[in-house]
Amino acid sequence: MAQIHKLSRRDFLKASSLTTVSIALAACAPAQVNVEAPVANADEALQRLLEGNQRYAANRSTDLNESQSRRAELAKGQSPFATIFSCVDSRVPPELIFDRGLGDLFVIRTAGQVIDKAVLGSLEFGVAELKIPLLMVLGHEKCGAVKATIEAVENNAEAEAEINWLVDGIRPAVEAAKGQSGDLLDNAVKANVGLTVERLKGSPILSEAVEKGELRIVGARYDLDTGIVEISS
């Protein structure tokens, strides 16, 4: 019969201490982050976004690259590979749904992606100064701003204070979606994205970049239930 070795209290505490130290060291070790090459064009930028979204939707998000070394690197300058113009909805954070880290995305957000001069100027800045090759207008399922606009239109009413300015901005999309088969809200969300894309193409700075092949503007829709982003235009 094999002799059973009894672990003394001192041995147990020693072993436990070593285990604790190992765990602590592992926790303090810098996370391994893949170093990516700069994107060469809008197609590569879009592919990188969609691959990140697939990871997010499959619950396989990677390290978001928020390390001290990354912060130090970005302090020298930024070079985001895509601009995301999206809704302010708290359920649609671009960096998370595309599984991207610090310095990757140039994000502008307003309720229902309504454009004003500050928004347009910011989008133009991203192209003119930062040379960002991809601009995505990102709408989403069950958008509250679009829903509020539908209610205002149907009731021939105005929203309170400056909220009505948002309603006026989204109203053309609701009017365009009327009479279409299917869900009015979702149709209006898609119409709002499409109209926004077309309006952005009317910007001299953006349109010139598109004509030169330096910029691609796309529309997309985020599904709250599945986490998937689908390109719509």
C-alpha positions in Angstrom: 0.0 0.0 0.0 1.4 3.4 -1.0 2.3 5.7 1.8 0.1 8.8 2.0 2.1 12.0 2.5 0.4 14.5 4.8 0.7 18.1 3.8 1.7 20.2 6.8 0.1 23.5 7.5 3.4 25.2 6.7 3.6 23.4 3.3 0.1 24.3 2.5 0.6 28.0 3.2 3.8 27.9 1.2 2.1 26.3 -1.8 -0.8 28.7 -1.5 1.5 31.7 -1.5 3.3 30.5 -4.6 0.0 30.1 -6.4 -1.2 33.5 -5.3 2.0 35.1 -6.6 1.7 33.3 -9.9 -1.8 34.5 -10.4 -0.9 38.1 -9.5 2.1 38.1 -11.9 -0.2 36.8 -14.7 -2.7 39.5 -14.0 -0.1 42.2 -14.1 1.5 40.9 -17.3 0.7 43.1 -20.3 -2.1 41.8 -22.6 -0.9 40.5 -25.9 -2.4 42.7 -28.6 -2.0 41.9 -32.3 -0.1 44.6 -34.2 -2.1 45.5 -37.3 -0.8 47.0 -40.5 -2.4 50.3 -41.6 -5.4 49.8 -43.9 -4.6 50.5 -47.6 -8.1 51.6 -48.7 -11.7 51.8 -47.8 -12.4 48.1 -48.7 -9.8 46.9 -46.2 -11.2 49.3 -43.6 -14.7 48.0 -44.1 -13.5 44.4 -43.9 -11.7 45.2 -40.6 -14.9 46.6 -39.2 -17.1 43.7 -40.2 -14.6 41.1 -38.9 -14.6 42.9 -35.6 -18.4 43.0 -35.5 -18.5 39.2 -36.2 -16.2 38.7 -33.2 -18.4 40.8 -31.1 -21.7 39.2 -32.2 -20.1 35.7 -31.5 -19.0 36.8 -28.0 -15.4 36.5 -29.0 -14.2 40.1 -28.6 -10.5 40.6 -28.4 -8.3 42.9 -26.2 -9.5 46.4 -27.1 -5.9 47.7 -27.0 -6.2 50.3 -24.2 -2.7 49.7 -22.7 -0.4 52.3 -21.4 1.9 51.8 -24.4 -1.0 52.3 -26.8 -1.9 55.6 -25.0 1.7 56.7 -25.3 1.8 55.8 -29.0 -1.4 57.8 -29.7 -0.1 60.8 -27.8 2.2 61.4 -30.8 -0.7 61.4 -33.2 -3.8 59.6 -34.4 -4.6 57.7 -37.6 -8.1 56.2 -37.3 -9.0 53.9 -40.2 -12.8 54.5 -40.2 -15.3 57.2 -39.3 -18.5 56.0 -37.7 -21.5 58.5 -37.8 -24.0 56.8 -35.5 -26.9 57.4 -33.1 -26.3 58.4 -29.5 -28.3 55.3 -28.3 -26.4 53.7 -25.4 -27.0 50.3 -26.8 -24.9 51.0 -29.9 -21.3 51.9 -28.8 -19.2 51.8 -32.0 -15.9 50.7 -30.4 -17.6 47.8 -28.7 -19.8 46.5 -31.5 -16.8 46.6 -33.9 -14.3 45.3 -31.4 -11.9 48.1 -31.8 -9.5 49.9 -29.5 -8.0 53.3 -28.8 -7.2 55.3 -31.9 -9.0 53.0 -34.3 -12.3 54.8 -34.9 -13.3 58.5 -35.5 -16.8 58.6 -34.0 -19.5 61.2 -34.3 -22.9 60.6 -32.7 -26.2 62.4 -32.7 -29.7 61.2 -32.0 -31.0 59.6 -35.2 -27.8 60.6 -37.1 -29.1 64.1 -37.6 -26.6 66.3 -39.3 -25.8 69.9 -38.3 -22.9 72.1 -39.2 -20.7 70.8 -36.4 -21.3 67.2 -37.4 -20.6 67.9 -41.1 -17.5 69.9 -40.3 -16.2 67.0 -38.1 -16.8 64.5 -40.8 -15.1 66.7 -43.3 -12.2 67.2 -40.9 -11.8 63.4 -40.7 -11.3 63.2 -44.4 -9.4 66.4 -45.1 -7.0 66.3 -42.2 -6.9 62.7 -41.1 -7.3 61.1 -44.5 -9.8 58.5 -43.2 -10.8 56.3 -46.2 -14.2 55.0 -44.9 -17.2 56.8 -43.6 -20.0 54.6 -42.2 -23.5 56.0 -41.4 -24.8 53.6 -38.8 -28.5 53.3 -38.0 -30.0 50.8 -35.7 -33.0 48.7 -34.9 -35.8 50.3 -32.8 -34.2 53.8 -32.9 -36.0 56.0 -30.4 -35.4 59.2 -32.3 -37.0 57.7 -35.4 -39.9 56.4 -33.4 -40.5 59.8 -31.8 -40.5 61.3 -35.3 -43.1 58.8 -36.5 -45.3 59.7 -33.6 -45.0 63.4 -34.2 -45.8 63.0 -37.9 -48.8 60.7 -37.3 -50.2 63.1 -34.7 -49.3 66.2 -36.6 -47.5 67.4 -33.5 -44.2 69.0 -32.5 -41.7 67.7 -30.0 -40.5 69.8 -27.1 -37.8 72.4 -27.4 -34.8 71.5 -29.5 -36.0 67.9 -29.8 -38.2 69.1 -32.5 -35.1 70.1 -34.5 -34.2 66.4 -34.5 -37.7 65.5 -35.6 -37.5 67.9 -38.5 -34.2 66.3 -39.5 -35.6 62.7 -39.5 -39.1 63.6 -40.9 -38.0 63.1 -44.6 -37.1 59.5 -43.9 -40.5 58.9 -42.2 -42.3 60.4 -45.2 -40.2 58.3 -47.6 -41.0 55.1 -45.6 -44.8 55.6 -45.7 -46.6 53.2 -47.9 -43.8 50.7 -47.9 -44.6 47.1 -46.9 -43.2 45.9 -43.6 -42.5 47.6 -40.4 -42.7 51.4 -40.6 -40.1 52.0 -37.9 -37.5 49.8 -39.5 -38.2 51.1 -42.9 -37.8 54.6 -41.7 -34.5 53.7 -40.0 -33.2 52.4 -43.3 -34.5 55.4 -45.2 -32.9 57.7 -42.7 -29.5 56.1 -43.3 -29.9 56.2 -47.0 -30.9 59.9 -47.1 -28.0 60.7 -44.8 -25.5 59.0 -47.0 -26.8 60.9 -50.0 -26.7 64.2 -48.1 -23.1 63.6 -47.2 -22.2 62.9 -50.8 -23.3 66.5 -51.5 -20.5 67.9 -49.4 -17.8 69.3 -51.7 -15.0 68.0 -49.5 -16.5 64.5 -49.2 -17.7 64.2 -52.8 -14.3 65.2 -54.1 -12.6 62.6 -52.0 -15.2 60.0 -53.2 -14.5 61.0 -56.9 -10.7 60.6 -56.3 -11.2 57.2 -54.8 -9.9 58.4 -51.5 -13.2 57.9 -49.6 -16.1 55.5 -49.5 -19.3 56.4 -47.8 -21.5 53.4 -46.8 -24.8 53.0 -44.9 -25.4 50.3 -42.3 -27.9 49.0 -39.8 -27.1 47.5 -36.4 -29.5 44.8 -35.0 -29.9 45.1 -31.3 -31.0 41.5 -30.9 -28.2 39.7 -32.8 -25.4 42.3 -32.6 -24.9 42.1 -36.3 -24.1 45.1 -38.6 -25.4 44.8 -42.1 -24.3 47.1 -44.9 -27.3 48.7 -46.6 -25.8 51.0 -49.2 
